[in-house]
Amino acid sequence: MPKILVTDDAAFVRSKIRKFLESEGFEVLEAENGQQAVDQYKAASPDLVLMDITMPVMDGIAAVSAIRGLDPNAKIVMCSAMGQQAMVINAIKAGAKDFVLKPFEPDRVLAAVKKLL
């Protein structure tokens, strides 16, 4: 069962994505900021990371760079709100493989996950 790390500072967003992904058969880990995501990545080696861009402590772009420093083959999908196109471009340059827009469309999240796994 593939393991997915969901990183978002909003607990309700993590919970919503967790329930959806678990219903699709994935194991789900959570982090509430970029630093926790890096720490979780080191500890659990997830198969894929869903990463919010704007978070406290460490933002998603810095976390992508840190995770890719640990694992150049890390599969990371950025999650962004409308109007964050410049940040999405920076995240892709930092090593993210795809992005999904908030509010989440479950089918789009699942398509991004399956494409990378």
PAMARMAR-469988 format. One record per atom (N, C-alpha, C, CB): x, y, z; chain; residue in one letter; residue number from 1; atom name. Coordinates in steps of 0.2 Angstrom, whole numbers, plus 5000, padded with zeros to 4 digits. Glycine has a CB too. Example, Ala and Ser with C-alpha at 12.3 -4.5 7.8 and 13.67 -1.06 7.14 Angstrom:
2
<rec <5066 4972 5039> 'A' 'A' 1 'N'>;
<rec <5062 4978 5039> 'A' 'A' 1 'CA'>;
<rec <5066 4984 5039> 'A' 'A' 1 'C'>;
<rec <5057 4978 5045> 'A' 'A' 1 'CB'>;
<rec <5064 4989 5035> 'A' 'S' 2 'N'>;
<rec <5068 4995 5036> 'A' 'S' 2 'CA'>;
<rec <5064 5000 5039> 'A' 'S' 2 'C'>;
<rec <5070 4997 5029> 'A' 'S' 2 'CB'>;
***
This chain:
117
<rec <5004 4994 5000> 'A' 'M' 1 'N'>;
<rec <5000 5000 5000> 'A' 'M' 1 'CA'>;
<rec <5004 5006 5000> 'A' 'M' 1 'C'>;
<rec <4995 5000 5006> 'A' 'M' 1 'CB'>;
<rec <5004 5010 4995> 'A' 'P' 2 'N'>;
<rec <5008 5016 4995> 'A' 'P' 2 'CA'>;
<rec <5007 5021 5000> 'A' 'P' 2 'C'>;
<rec <5007 5020 4988> 'A' 'P' 2 'CB'>;
<rec <5012 5024 5003> 'A' 'K' 3 'N'>;
<rec <5011 5029 5008> 'A' 'K' 3 'CA'>;
<rec <5012 5036 5006> 'A' 'K' 3 'C'>;
<rec <5017 5028 5013> 'A' 'K' 3 'CB'>;
<rec <5007 5040 5008> 'A' 'I' 4 'N'>;
<rec <5007 5047 5005> 'A' 'I' 4 'CA'>;
<rec <5007 5052 5011> 'A' 'I' 4 'C'>;
<rec <5001 5049 5001> 'A' 'I' 4 'CB'>;
<rec <5012 5057 5011> 'A' 'L' 5 'N'>;
<rec <5012 5062 5016> 'A' 'L' 5 'CA'>;
<rec <5008 5068 5014> 'A' 'L' 5 'C'>;
<rec <5020 5064 5018> 'A' 'L' 5 'CB'>;
<rec <5003 5070 5018> 'A' 'V' 6 'N'>;
<rec <4999 5076 5016> 'A' 'V' 6 'CA'>;
<rec <5002 5082 5021> 'A' 'V' 6 'C'>;
<rec <4991 5074 5018> 'A' 'V' 6 'CB'>;
<rec <5004 5087 5018> 'A' 'T' 7 'N'>;
<rec <5007 5093 5022> 'A' 'T' 7 'CA'>;
<rec <5002 5099 5020> 'A' 'T' 7 'C'>;
<rec <5014 5094 5020> 'A' 'T' 7 'CB'>;
<rec <4999 5101 5025> 'A' 'D' 8 'N'>;
<rec <4995 5107 5025> 'A' 'D' 8 'CA'>;
<rec <4994 5110 5032> 'A' 'D' 8 'C'>;
<rec <4988 5106 5022> 'A' 'D' 8 'CB'>;
<rec <4994 5117 5033> 'A' 'D' 9 'N'>;
<rec <4994 5120 5040> 'A' 'D' 9 'CA'>;
<rec <4986 5119 5042> 'A' 'D' 9 'C'>;
<rec <4996 5127 5040> 'A' 'D' 9 'CB'>;
<rec <4982 5118 5038> 'A' 'A' 10 'N'>;
<rec <4975 5118 5040> 'A' 'A' 10 'CA'>;
<rec <4973 5111 5041> 'A' 'A' 10 'C'>;
<rec <4970 5121 5034> 'A' 'A' 10 'CB'>;
<rec <4971 5109 5047> 'A' 'A' 11 'N'>;
<rec <4969 5102 5050> 'A' 'A' 11 'CA'>;
<rec <4963 5100 5046> 'A' 'A' 11 'C'>;
<rec <4968 5102 5057> 'A' 'A' 11 'CB'>;
<rec <4958 5104 5044> 'A' 'F' 12 'N'>;
<rec <4953 5101 5041> 'A' 'F' 12 'CA'>;
<rec <4954 5099 5033> 'A' 'F' 12 'C'>;
<rec <4947 5107 5040> 'A' 'F' 12 'CB'>;
<rec <4959 5102 5030> 'A' 'V' 13 'N'>;
<rec <4961 5101 5024> 'A' 'V' 13 'CA'>;
<rec <4965 5094 5024> 'A' 'V' 13 'C'>;
<rec <4966 5106 5021> 'A' 'V' 13 'CB'>;
<rec <4969 5093 5029> 'A' 'R' 14 'N'>;
<rec <4973 5087 5030> 'A' 'R' 14 'CA'>;
<rec <4968 5081 5031> 'A' 'R' 14 'C'>;
<rec <4978 5087 5036> 'A' 'R' 14 'CB'>;
<rec <4963 5082 5035> 'A' 'S' 15 'N'>;
<rec <4958 5077 5037> 'A' 'S' 15 'CA'>;
<rec <4954 5075 5031> 'A' 'S' 15 'C'>;
<rec <4953 5080 5042> 'A' 'S' 15 'CB'>;
<rec <4952 5080 5027> 'A' 'K' 16 'N'>;
<rec <4948 5079 5021> 'A' 'K' 16 'CA'>;
<rec <4952 5075 5016> 'A' 'K' 16 'C'>;
<rec <4946 5085 5017> 'A' 'K' 16 'CB'>;
<rec <4958 5076 5015> 'A' 'I' 17 'N'>;
<rec <4962 5073 5010> 'A' 'I' 17 'CA'>;
<rec <4964 5066 5013> 'A' 'I' 17 'C'>;
<rec <4969 5077 5009> 'A' 'I' 17 'CB'>;
<rec <4965 5065 5019> 'A' 'R' 18 'N'>;
<rec <4967 5059 5022> 'A' 'R' 18 'CA'>;
<rec <4961 5054 5021> 'A' 'R' 18 'C'>;
<rec <4968 5060 5030> 'A' 'R' 18 'CB'>;
<rec <4955 5056 5023> 'A' 'K' 19 'N'>;
<rec <4949 5052 5022> 'A' 'K' 19 'CA'>;
<rec <4948 5050 5015> 'A' 'K' 19 'C'>;
<rec <4942 5056 5024> 'A' 'K' 19 'CB'>;
<rec <4949 5054 5010> 'A' 'F' 20 'N'>;
<rec <4948 5052 5003> 'A' 'F' 20 'CA'>;
<rec <4953 5047 5001> 'A' 'F' 20 'C'>;
<rec <4948 5059 4999> 'A' 'F' 20 'CB'>;
<rec <4960 5049 5003> 'A' 'L' 21 'N'>;
<rec <4965 5044 5001> 'A' 'L' 21 'CA'>;
<rec <4965 5037 5004> 'A' 'L' 21 'C'>;
<rec <4972 5047 5002> 'A' 'L' 21 'CB'>;
<rec <4963 5037 5010> 'A' 'E' 22 'N'>;
<rec <4962 5031 5014> 'A' 'E' 22 'CA'>;
<rec <4957 5027 5011> 'A' 'E' 22 'C'>;
<rec <4961 5032 5021> 'A' 'E' 22 'CB'>;
<rec <4951 5030 5008> 'A' 'S' 23 'N'>;
<rec <4946 5027 5005> 'A' 'S' 23 'CA'>;
<rec <4948 5024 4998> 'A' 'S' 23 'C'>;
<rec <4940 5031 5004> 'A' 'S' 23 'CB'>;
<rec <4953 5026 4996> 'A' 'E' 24 'N'>;
<rec <4956 5024 4989> 'A' 'E' 24 'CA'>;
<rec <4962 5019 4991> 'A' 'E' 24 'C'>;
<rec <4959 5030 4985> 'A' 'E' 24 'CB'>;
<rec <4963 5017 4997> 'A' 'G' 25 'N'>;
<rec <4968 5012 4999> 'A' 'G' 25 'CA'>;
<rec <4975 5014 5000> 'A' 'G' 25 'C'>;
<rec <4968 5007 4993> 'A' 'G' 25 'CB'>;
<rec <4976 5020 5001> 'A' 'F' 26 'N'>;
<rec <4983 5023 5003> 'A' 'F' 26 'CA'>;
<rec <4983 5024 5010> 'A' 'F' 26 'C'>;
<rec <4984 5030 4999> 'A' 'F' 26 'CB'>;
<rec <4990 5023 5012> 'A' 'E' 27 'N'>;
<rec <4992 5024 5019> 'A' 'E' 27 'CA'>;
<rec <4993 5032 5019> 'A' 'E' 27 'C'>;
<rec <4998 5020 5022> 'A' 'E' 27 'CB'>;
<rec <4991 5035 5024> 'A' 'V' 28 'N'>;
<rec <4992 5043 5025> 'A' 'V' 28 'CA'>;
<rec <4995 5045 5031> 'A' 'V' 28 'C'>;
<rec <4985 5046 5024> 'A' 'V' 28 'CB'>;
<rec <5000 5049 5030> 'A' 'L' 29 'N'>;
<rec <5004 5052 5036> 'A' 'L' 29 'CA'>;
<rec <5002 5060 5035> 'A' 'L' 29 'C'>;
<rec <5012 5051 5035> 'A' 'L' 29 'CB'>;
<rec <5003 5064 5040> 'A' 'E' 30 'N'>;
<rec <5002 5071 5040> 'A' 'E' 30 'CA'>;
<rec <5007 5075 5043> 'A' 'E' 30 'C'>;
<rec <4995 5072 5044> 'A' 'E' 30 'CB'>;
<rec <5008 5081 5040> 'A' 'A' 31 'N'>;
<rec <5012 5086 5043> 'A' 'A' 31 'CA'>;
<rec <5009 5093 5042> 'A' 'A' 31 'C'>;
<rec <5019 5086 5039> 'A' 'A' 31 'CB'>;
<rec <5010 5097 5047> 'A' 'E' 32 'N'>;
<rec <5006 5104 5047> 'A' 'E' 32 'CA'>;
<rec <5011 5109 5045> 'A' 'E' 32 'C'>;
<rec <5004 5105 5054> 'A' 'E' 32 'CB'>;
<rec <5017 5108 5043> 'A' 'N' 33 'N'>;
<rec <5021 5113 5040> 'A' 'N' 33 'CA'>;
<rec <5027 5110 5037> 'A' 'N' 33 'C'>;
<rec <5024 5118 5046> 'A' 'N' 33 'CB'>;
<rec <5031 5114 5033> 'A' 'G' 34 'N'>;
<rec <5036 5111 5029> 'A' 'G' 34 'CA'>;
<rec <5042 5108 5033> 'A' 'G' 34 'C'>;
<rec <5039 5117 5025> 'A' 'G' 34 'CB'>;
<rec <5043 5110 5039> 'A' 'Q' 35 'N'>;
<rec <5048 5107 5043> 'A' 'Q' 35 'CA'>;
<rec <5046 5100 5045> 'A' 'Q' 35 'C'>;
<rec <5050 5111 5049> 'A' 'Q' 35 'CB'>;
<rec <5040 5099 5047> 'A' 'Q' 36 'N'>;
<rec <5037 5093 5049> 'A' 'Q' 36 'CA'>;
<rec <5037 5088 5043> 'A' 'Q' 36 'C'>;
<rec <5030 5094 5052> 'A' 'Q' 36 'CB'>;
<rec <5036 5091 5037> 'A' 'A' 37 'N'>;
<rec <5036 5087 5031> 'A' 'A' 37 'CA'>;
<rec <5043 5084 5030> 'A' 'A' 37 'C'>;
<rec <5034 5091 5025> 'A' 'A' 37 'CB'>;
<rec <5048 5088 5031> 'A' 'V' 38 'N'>;
<rec <5055 5086 5030> 'A' 'V' 38 'CA'>;
<rec <5057 5080 5035> 'A' 'V' 38 'C'>;
<rec <5060 5092 5030> 'A' 'V' 38 'CB'>;
<rec <5055 5082 5041> 'A' 'D' 39 'N'>;
<rec <5056 5077 5047> 'A' 'D' 39 'CA'>;
<rec <5052 5070 5045> 'A' 'D' 39 'C'>;
<rec <5054 5080 5053> 'A' 'D' 39 'CB'>;
<rec <5046 5071 5043> 'A' 'Q' 40 'N'>;
<rec <5042 5065 5042> 'A' 'Q' 40 'CA'>;
<rec <5045 5061 5036> 'A' 'Q' 40 'C'>;
<rec <5035 5066 5040> 'A' 'Q' 40 'CB'>;
<rec <5047 5065 5031> 'A' 'Y' 41 'N'>;
<rec <5050 5061 5025> 'A' 'Y' 41 'CA'>;
<rec <5056 5057 5027> 'A' 'Y' 41 'C'>;
<rec <5052 5067 5020> 'A' 'Y' 41 'CB'>;
<rec <5061 5060 5031> 'A' 'K' 42 'N'>;
<rec <5067 5057 5034> 'A' 'K' 42 'CA'>;
<rec <5065 5051 5038> 'A' 'K' 42 'C'>;
<rec <5071 5061 5038> 'A' 'K' 42 'CB'>;
<rec <5060 5051 5042> 'A' 'A' 43 'N'>;
<rec <5058 5046 5046> 'A' 'A' 43 'CA'>;
<rec <5054 5040 5043> 'A' 'A' 43 'C'>;
<rec <5054 5048 5052> 'A' 'A' 43 'CB'>;
<rec <5049 5042 5038> 'A' 'A' 44 'N'>;
<rec <5045 5037 5035> 'A' 'A' 44 'CA'>;
<rec <5046 5035 5028> 'A' 'A' 44 'C'>;
<rec <5038 5039 5036> 'A' 'A' 44 'CB'>;
<rec <5050 5039 5024> 'A' 'S' 45 'N'>;
<rec <5051 5038 5017> 'A' 'S' 45 'CA'>;
<rec <5044 5037 5013> 'A' 'S' 45 'C'>;
<rec <5055 5032 5016> 'A' 'S' 45 'CB'>;
<rec <5040 5042 5013> 'A' 'P' 46 'N'>;
<rec <5033 5041 5009> 'A' 'P' 46 'CA'>;
<rec <5035 5040 5002> 'A' 'P' 46 'C'>;
<rec <5028 5047 5011> 'A' 'P' 46 'CB'>;
<rec <5030 5037 4999> 'A' 'D' 47 'N'>;
<rec <5030 5036 4991> 'A' 'D' 47 'CA'>;
<rec <5029 5043 4988> 'A' 'D' 47 'C'>;
<rec <5026 5031 4989> 'A' 'D' 47 'CB'>;
<rec <5025 5047 4991> 'A' 'L' 48 'N'>;
<rec <5023 5053 4988> 'A' 'L' 48 'CA'>;
<rec <5021 5058 4993> 'A' 'L' 48 'C'>;
<rec <5017 5052 4983> 'A' 'L' 48 'CB'>;
<rec <5022 5065 4991> 'A' 'V' 49 'N'>;
<rec <5021 5070 4996> 'A' 'V' 49 'CA'>;
<rec <5016 5075 4993> 'A' 'V' 49 'C'>;
<rec <5027 5074 4998> 'A' 'V' 49 'CB'>;
<rec <5010 5077 4996> 'A' 'L' 50 'N'>;
<rec <5006 5082 4994> 'A' 'L' 50 'CA'>;
<rec <5008 5088 4998> 'A' 'L' 50 'C'>;
<rec <4998 5080 4995> 'A' 'L' 50 'CB'>;
<rec <5010 5094 4995> 'A' 'M' 51 'N'>;
<rec <5013 5099 4999> 'A' 'M' 51 'CA'>;
<rec <5009 5106 4998> 'A' 'M' 51 'C'>;
<rec <5020 5100 4997> 'A' 'M' 51 'CB'>;
<rec <5007 5109 5003> 'A' 'D' 52 'N'>;
<rec <5004 5116 5002> 'A' 'D' 52 'CA'>;
<rec <5010 5120 5001> 'A' 'D' 52 'C'>;
<rec <5000 5118 5009> 'A' 'D' 52 'CB'>;
<rec <5009 5126 4998> 'A' 'I' 53 'N'>;
<rec <5014 5131 4997> 'A' 'I' 53 'CA'>;
<rec <5015 5135 5003> 'A' 'I' 53 'C'>;
<rec <5013 5135 4991> 'A' 'I' 53 'CB'>;
<rec <5009 5138 5005> 'A' 'T' 54 'N'>;
<rec <5010 5144 5011> 'A' 'T' 54 'CA'>;
<rec <5008 5140 5017> 'A' 'T' 54 'C'>;
<rec <5005 5149 5009> 'A' 'T' 54 'CB'>;
<rec <5014 5140 5022> 'A' 'M' 55 'N'>;
<rec <5013 5137 5028> 'A' 'M' 55 'CA'>;
<rec <5018 5141 5033> 'A' 'M' 55 'C'>;
<rec <5015 5130 5028> 'A' 'M' 55 'CB'>;
<rec <5017 5141 5039> 'A' 'P' 56 'N'>;
<rec <5021 5143 5044> 'A' 'P' 56 'CA'>;
<rec <5027 5139 5045> 'A' 'P' 56 'C'>;
<rec <5018 5145 5051> 'A' 'P' 56 'CB'>;
<rec <5032 5141 5049> 'A' 'V' 57 'N'>;
<rec <5039 5138 5050> 'A' 'V' 57 'CA'>;
<rec <5043 5137 5044> 'A' 'V' 57 'C'>;
<rec <5037 5131 5054> 'A' 'V' 57 'CB'>;
<rec <5041 5133 5039> 'A' 'M' 58 'N'>;
<rec <5044 5132 5033> 'A' 'M' 58 'CA'>;
<rec <5039 5131 5028> 'A' 'M' 58 'C'>;
<rec <5049 5126 5033> 'A' 'M' 58 'CB'>;
<rec <5040 5136 5022> 'A' 'D' 59 'N'>;
<rec <5035 5135 5017> 'A' 'D' 59 'CA'>;
<rec <5036 5129 5013> 'A' 'D' 59 'C'>;
<rec <5035 5142 5013> 'A' 'D' 59 'CB'>;
<rec <5031 5128 5008> 'A' 'G' 60 'N'>;
<rec <5031 5122 5004> 'A' 'G' 60 'CA'>;
<rec <5037 5122 4999> 'A' 'G' 60 'C'>;
<rec <5025 5121 5000> 'A' 'G' 60 'CB'>;
<rec <5039 5128 4997> 'A' 'I' 61 'N'>;
<rec <5045 5128 4992> 'A' 'I' 61 'CA'>;
<rec <5051 5126 4995> 'A' 'I' 61 'C'>;
<rec <5045 5135 4989> 'A' 'I' 61 'CB'>;
<rec <5052 5129 5001> 'A' 'A' 62 'N'>;
<rec <5058 5127 5005> 'A' 'A' 62 'CA'>;
<rec <5058 5120 5007> 'A' 'A' 62 'C'>;
<rec <5059 5131 5011> 'A' 'A' 62 'CB'>;
<rec <5052 5117 5008> 'A' 'A' 63 'N'>;
<rec <5052 5110 5010> 'A' 'A' 63 'CA'>;
<rec <5053 5106 5004> 'A' 'A' 63 'C'>;
<rec <5045 5109 5013> 'A' 'A' 63 'CB'>;
<rec <5051 5108 4998> 'A' 'V' 64 'N'>;
<rec <5052 5104 4992> 'A' 'V' 64 'CA'>;
<rec <5060 5103 4991> 'A' 'V' 64 'C'>;
<rec <5049 5107 4986> 'A' 'V' 64 'CB'>;
<rec <5063 5109 4992> 'A' 'S' 65 'N'>;
<rec <5070 5109 4991> 'A' 'S' 65 'CA'>;
<rec <5074 5105 4996> 'A' 'S' 65 'C'>;
<rec <5073 5116 4991> 'A' 'S' 65 'CB'>;
<rec <5072 5105 5002> 'A' 'A' 66 'N'>;
<rec <5075 5101 5007> 'A' 'A' 66 'CA'>;
<rec <5074 5093 5006> 'A' 'A' 66 'C'>;
<rec <5072 5103 5014> 'A' 'A' 66 'CB'>;
<rec <5068 5092 5004> 'A' 'I' 67 'N'>;
<rec <5066 5085 5003> 'A' 'I' 67 'CA'>;
<rec <5070 5082 4997> 'A' 'I' 67 'C'>;
<rec <5059 5084 5002> 'A' 'I' 67 'CB'>;
<rec <5070 5086 4992> 'A' 'R' 68 'N'>;
<rec <5074 5084 4986> 'A' 'R' 68 'CA'>;
<rec <5081 5084 4987> 'A' 'R' 68 'C'>;
<rec <5073 5089 4980> 'A' 'R' 68 'CB'>;
<rec <5084 5087 4992> 'A' 'G' 69 'N'>;
<rec <5091 5087 4994> 'A' 'G' 69 'CA'>;
<rec <5092 5080 4998> 'A' 'G' 69 'C'>;
<rec <5092 5092 4999> 'A' 'G' 69 'CB'>;
<rec <5087 5078 5001> 'A' 'L' 70 'N'>;
<rec <5087 5071 5004> 'A' 'L' 70 'CA'>;
<rec <5087 5065 4999> 'A' 'L' 70 'C'>;
<rec <5082 5070 5010> 'A' 'L' 70 'CB'>;
<rec <5082 5066 4994> 'A' 'D' 71 'N'>;
<rec <5080 5061 4990> 'A' 'D' 71 'CA'>;
<rec <5079 5065 4983> 'A' 'D' 71 'C'>;
<rec <5074 5057 4992> 'A' 'D' 71 'CB'>;
<rec <5083 5065 4978> 'A' 'P' 72 'N'>;
<rec <5082 5068 4972> 'A' 'P' 72 'CA'>;
<rec <5077 5065 4968> 'A' 'P' 72 'C'>;
<rec <5089 5067 4968> 'A' 'P' 72 'CB'>;
<rec <5074 5059 4970> 'A' 'N' 73 'N'>;
<rec <5069 5056 4966> 'A' 'N' 73 'CA'>;
<rec <5062 5057 4970> 'A' 'N' 73 'C'>;
<rec <5070 5048 4965> 'A' 'N' 73 'CB'>;
<rec <5062 5061 4975> 'A' 'A' 74 'N'>;
<rec <5056 5062 4978> 'A' 'A' 74 'CA'>;
<rec <5050 5064 4974> 'A' 'A' 74 'C'>;
<rec <5057 5067 4984> 'A' 'A' 74 'CB'>;
<rec <5044 5061 4975> 'A' 'K' 75 'N'>;
<rec <5038 5063 4971> 'A' 'K' 75 'CA'>;
<rec <5034 5068 4975> 'A' 'K' 75 'C'>;
<rec <5034 5057 4969> 'A' 'K' 75 'CB'>;
<rec <5034 5074 4973> 'A' 'I' 76 'N'>;
<rec <5030 5079 4977> 'A' 'I' 76 'CA'>;
<rec <5025 5083 4972> 'A' 'I' 76 'C'>;
<rec <5035 5084 4980> 'A' 'I' 76 'CB'>;
<rec <5019 5083 4975> 'A' 'V' 77 'N'>;
<rec <5014 5087 4971> 'A' 'V' 77 'CA'>;
<rec <5012 5093 4975> 'A' 'V' 77 'C'>;
<rec <5007 5082 4970> 'A' 'V' 77 'CB'>;
<rec <5012 5099 4972> 'A' 'M' 78 'N'>;
<rec <5011 5105 4976> 'A' 'M' 78 'CA'>;
<rec <5003 5106 4976> 'A' 'M' 78 'C'>;
<rec <5014 5111 4973> 'A' 'M' 78 'CB'>;
<rec <5001 5109 4981> 'A' 'C' 79 'N'>;
<rec <4994 5111 4982> 'A' 'C' 79 'CA'>;
<rec <4994 5119 4983> 'A' 'C' 79 'C'>;
<rec <4990 5107 4988> 'A' 'C' 79 'CB'>;
<rec <4990 5122 4978> 'A' 'S' 80 'N'>;
<rec <4990 5129 4979> 'A' 'S' 80 'CA'>;
<rec <4983 5132 4977> 'A' 'S' 80 'C'>;
<rec <4995 5132 4974> 'A' 'S' 80 'CB'>;
<rec <4982 5138 4980> 'A' 'A' 81 'N'>;
<rec <4976 5142 4979> 'A' 'A' 81 'CA'>;
<rec <4977 5146 4972> 'A' 'A' 81 'C'>;
<rec <4974 5146 4985> 'A' 'A' 81 'CB'>;
<rec <4971 5147 4969> 'A' 'M' 82 'N'>;
<rec <4971 5152 4963> 'A' 'M' 82 'CA'>;
<rec <4975 5158 4965> 'A' 'M' 82 'C'>;
<rec <4964 5153 4961> 'A' 'M' 82 'CB'>;
<rec <4979 5160 4960> 'A' 'G' 83 'N'>;
<rec <4983 5166 4961> 'A' 'G' 83 'CA'>;
<rec <4990 5165 4963> 'A' 'G' 83 'C'>;
<rec <4979 5171 4966> 'A' 'G' 83 'CB'>;
<rec <4992 5159 4964> 'A' 'Q' 84 'N'>;
<rec <4999 5157 4967> 'A' 'Q' 84 'CA'>;
<rec <5003 5154 4961> 'A' 'Q' 84 'C'>;
<rec <4998 5152 4972> 'A' 'Q' 84 'CB'>;
<rec <5001 5156 4955> 'A' 'Q' 85 'N'>;
<rec <5005 5153 4949> 'A' 'Q' 85 'CA'>;
<rec <5012 5154 4949> 'A' 'Q' 85 'C'>;
<rec <5002 5156 4943> 'A' 'Q' 85 'CB'>;
<rec <5015 5160 4951> 'A' 'A' 86 'N'>;
<rec <5022 5161 4952> 'A' 'A' 86 'CA'>;
<rec <5025 5157 4957> 'A' 'A' 86 'C'>;
<rec <5023 5169 4954> 'A' 'A' 86 'CB'>;
<rec <5021 5156 4963> 'A' 'M' 87 'N'>;
<rec <5024 5151 4968> 'A' 'M' 87 'CA'>;
<rec <5024 5144 4965> 'A' 'M' 87 'C'>;
<rec <5020 5151 4974> 'A' 'M' 87 'CB'>;
<rec <5019 5142 4961> 'A' 'V' 88 'N'>;
<rec <5019 5135 4958> 'A' 'V' 88 'CA'>;
<rec <5025 5134 4954> 'A' 'V' 88 'C'>;
<rec <5012 5134 4955> 'A' 'V' 88 'CB'>;
<rec <5026 5139 4950> 'A' 'I' 89 'N'>;
<rec <5032 5139 4945> 'A' 'I' 89 'CA'>;
<rec <5038 5138 4949> 'A' 'I' 89 'C'>;
<rec <5033 5145 4941> 'A' 'I' 89 'CB'>;
<rec <5039 5142 4955> 'A' 'N' 90 'N'>;
<rec <5045 5141 4959> 'A' 'N' 90 'CA'>;
<rec <5045 5134 4962> 'A' 'N' 90 'C'>;
<rec <5045 5146 4964> 'A' 'N' 90 'CB'>;
<rec <5040 5131 4964> 'A' 'A' 91 'N'>;
<rec <5040 5125 4967> 'A' 'A' 91 'CA'>;
<rec <5042 5119 4962> 'A' 'A' 91 'C'>;
<rec <5033 5123 4969> 'A' 'A' 91 'CB'>;
<rec <5039 5120 4955> 'A' 'I' 92 'N'>;
<rec <5041 5115 4950> 'A' 'I' 92 'CA'>;
<rec <5049 5116 4949> 'A' 'I' 92 'C'>;
<rec <5037 5117 4943> 'A' 'I' 92 'CB'>;
<rec <5051 5122 4949> 'A' 'K' 93 'N'>;
<rec <5059 5123 4948> 'A' 'K' 93 'CA'>;
<rec <5062 5120 4954> 'A' 'K' 93 'C'>;
<rec <5060 5130 4947> 'A' 'K' 93 'CB'>;
<rec <5059 5120 4960> 'A' 'A' 94 'N'>;
<rec <5063 5117 4965> 'A' 'A' 94 'CA'>;
<rec <5062 5109 4965> 'A' 'A' 94 'C'>;
<rec <5060 5119 4972> 'A' 'A' 94 'CB'>;
<rec <5058 5106 4961> 'A' 'G' 95 'N'>;
<rec <5058 5099 4960> 'A' 'G' 95 'CA'>;
<rec <5051 5096 4961> 'A' 'G' 95 'C'>;
<rec <5062 5096 4965> 'A' 'G' 95 'CB'>;
<rec <5046 5100 4962> 'A' 'A' 96 'N'>;
<rec <5039 5097 4962> 'A' 'A' 96 'CA'>;
<rec <5037 5094 4955> 'A' 'A' 96 'C'>;
<rec <5034 5102 4965> 'A' 'A' 96 'CB'>;
<rec <5034 5088 4955> 'A' 'K' 97 'N'>;
<rec <5032 5085 4949> 'A' 'K' 97 'CA'>;
<rec <5025 5087 4946> 'A' 'K' 97 'C'>;
<rec <5032 5078 4950> 'A' 'K' 97 'CB'>;
<rec <5021 5090 4950> 'A' 'D' 98 'N'>;
<rec <5014 5091 4948> 'A' 'D' 98 'CA'>;
<rec <5011 5096 4953> 'A' 'D' 98 'C'>;
<rec <5010 5085 4947> 'A' 'D' 98 'CB'>;
<rec <5005 5099 4951> 'A' 'F' 99 'N'>;
<rec <5002 5103 4956> 'A' 'F' 99 'CA'>;
<rec <4994 5102 4955> 'A' 'F' 99 'C'>;
<rec <5003 5110 4955> 'A' 'F' 99 'CB'>;
<rec <4991 5103 4961> 'A' 'V' 100 'N'>;
<rec <4983 5103 4961> 'A' 'V' 100 'CA'>;
<rec <4981 5110 4964> 'A' 'V' 100 'C'>;
<rec <4980 5097 4964> 'A' 'V' 100 'CB'>;
<rec <4975 5112 4961> 'A' 'L' 101 'N'>;
<rec <4973 5118 4964> 'A' 'L' 101 'CA'>;
<rec <4968 5117 4970> 'A' 'L' 101 'C'>;
<rec <4969 5122 4959> 'A' 'L' 101 'CB'>;
<rec <4968 5122 4975> 'A' 'K' 102 'N'>;
<rec <4963 5122 4980> 'A' 'K' 102 'CA'>;
<rec <4957 5126 4977> 'A' 'K' 102 'C'>;
<rec <4966 5124 4987> 'A' 'K' 102 'CB'>;
<rec <4951 5125 4979> 'A' 'P' 103 'N'>;
<rec <4948 5119 4983> 'A' 'P' 103 'CA'>;
<rec <4949 5113 4979> 'A' 'P' 103 'C'>;
<rec <4941 5120 4985> 'A' 'P' 103 'CB'>;
<rec <4951 5107 4983> 'A' 'F' 104 'N'>;
<rec <4953 5101 4979> 'A' 'F' 104 'CA'>;
<rec <4947 5098 4976> 'A' 'F' 104 'C'>;
<rec <4956 5096 4984> 'A' 'F' 104 'CB'>;
<rec <4948 5095 4970> 'A' 'E' 105 'N'>;
<rec <4944 5091 4966> 'A' 'E' 105 'CA'>;
<rec <4947 5084 4968> 'A' 'E' 105 'C'>;
<rec <4943 5092 4959> 'A' 'E' 105 'CB'>;
<rec <4943 5079 4971> 'A' 'P' 106 'N'>;
<rec <4946 5073 4973> 'A' 'P' 106 'CA'>;
<rec <4948 5069 4967> 'A' 'P' 106 'C'>;
<rec <4940 5069 4976> 'A' 'P' 106 'CB'>;
<rec <4945 5069 4961> 'A' 'D' 107 'N'>;
<rec <4947 5066 4955> 'A' 'D' 107 'CA'>;
<rec <4954 5069 4953> 'A' 'D' 107 'C'>;
<rec <4942 5067 4950> 'A' 'D' 107 'CB'>;
<rec <4955 5075 4953> 'A' 'R' 108 'N'>;
<rec <4961 5078 4951> 'A' 'R' 108 'CA'>;
<rec <4967 5076 4956> 'A' 'R' 108 'C'>;
<rec <4961 5086 4951> 'A' 'R' 108 'CB'>;
<rec <4966 5076 4962> 'A' 'V' 109 'N'>;
<rec <4971 5074 4967> 'A' 'V' 109 'CA'>;
<rec <4973 5066 4966> 'A' 'V' 109 'C'>;
<rec <4968 5074 4974> 'A' 'V' 109 'CB'>;
<rec <4968 5062 4965> 'A' 'L' 110 'N'>;
<rec <4969 5055 4963> 'A' 'L' 110 'CA'>;
<rec <4973 5054 4957> 'A' 'L' 110 'C'>;
<rec <4962 5051 4963> 'A' 'L' 110 'CB'>;
<rec <4971 5058 4952> 'A' 'A' 111 'N'>;
<rec <4975 5058 4945> 'A' 'A' 111 'CA'>;
<rec <4982 5059 4946> 'A' 'A' 111 'C'>;
<rec <4971 5062 4940> 'A' 'A' 111 'CB'>;
<rec <4983 5065 4950> 'A' 'A' 112 'N'>;
<rec <4990 5067 4951> 'A' 'A' 112 'CA'>;
<rec <4994 5061 4955> 'A' 'A' 112 'C'>;
<rec <4991 5074 4955> 'A' 'A' 112 'CB'>;
<rec <4991 5059 4960> 'A' 'V' 113 'N'>;
<rec <4994 5053 4964> 'A' 'V' 113 'CA'>;
<rec <4996 5047 4960> 'A' 'V' 113 'C'>;
<rec <4990 5051 4970> 'A' 'V' 113 'CB'>;
<rec <4991 5045 4956> 'A' 'K' 114 'N'>;
<rec <4991 5039 4952> 'A' 'K' 114 'CA'>;
<rec <4997 5040 4946> 'A' 'K' 114 'C'>;
<rec <4985 5037 4949> 'A' 'K' 114 'CB'>;
<rec <4997 5046 4943> 'A' 'K' 115 'N'>;
<rec <5002 5047 4938> 'A' 'K' 115 'CA'>;
<rec <5009 5047 4941> 'A' 'K' 115 'C'>;
<rec <5001 5055 4935> 'A' 'K' 115 'CB'>;
<rec <5010 5049 4947> 'A' 'L' 116 'N'>;
<rec <5017 5049 4949> 'A' 'L' 116 'CA'>;
<rec <5019 5042 4953> 'A' 'L' 116 'C'>;
<rec <5018 5054 4954> 'A' 'L' 116 'CB'>;
<rec <5014 5038 4955> 'A' 'L' 117 'N'>;
<rec <5015 5032 4958> 'A' 'L' 117 'CA'>;
<rec <5015 5026 4953> 'A' 'L' 117 'C'>;
<rec <5010 5030 4963> 'A' 'L' 117 'CB'>;
***
